[in-house]
């Protein structure tokens, strides 16, 4: 077998059953665990983007408020 096929089979056996194993441990439905992971990934993606926009706006606002003032000694 090719190495890529062996790697794919390894991840299919061990990696794709994360939600079902976690649901068994927690005593929940697999569908609920999968929906949680989907919602959590969208929340972190959108939350990170919103945080980036807030910080960019804050830095721009700080630059507008605190302008460099000329010194008395520059005369």
N, C-alpha and C positions, 0 to 999 in steps of 0.2 A: 504494500500500500504506500501511497505517497505520504510524505510528512504532513502536508497540508490537510489531507483527509483524516489522518490520525489526530491532528490538533482539533479539527472540527468535531470529530466524534467525542473526543475528551470533553470539550466544552458543552456539547449537547447532553452528555451524561451527567456532568457535574455542575455546570453553570446555569443551565436553564431551569433547574428545579428549585431555585432559591425561594421563590414565592410560595411554592407548595410546601417546602420544608418549613419555612417560617410560619406558615398558616397552621401546620400541624403542631408546631411547638406552642404557638399562642392560642390554639383552639379556636381559630377563626375560619371563615370561608376564604378560599383562594382568591375569589373575585374581589373581595374587600381589600386584601393585601395588595393586589395588582393595581386597583384603583387608587389606593393610598400612594403607591410609588409614582403613578402617573401624575396625580395632583401635586405631589411634593416636587417633582421635577419641573412642572410648569411654574409653580410658586417660586422656586429658587431662581429660575431663569428670568421671570418677570420682575421679581424682587431685586435681583442684582442689577438689572437694567434701570429700574426706577431709582435705586440707590446711586447709581452712576450719574444719572441726570440731576439728582438733588445735589450731589457733591460738586458737579460742574457748575451748576447755577450758583451755589454758595461761593465758590472760588471767584467766579465772574463778578458777583455782587461785592465781595471783599475787595477786589481790585478797583471797582468803581468808587467805593466809599473811601478807602485808604489810598489816596493818591500821594505821590512823593512830593513833599513840600520843599521848597527851596530853603536853604539854610541862611541864617543871618550872616554867616561868615563867607558866603559866596559872592558878596558884593564887591 
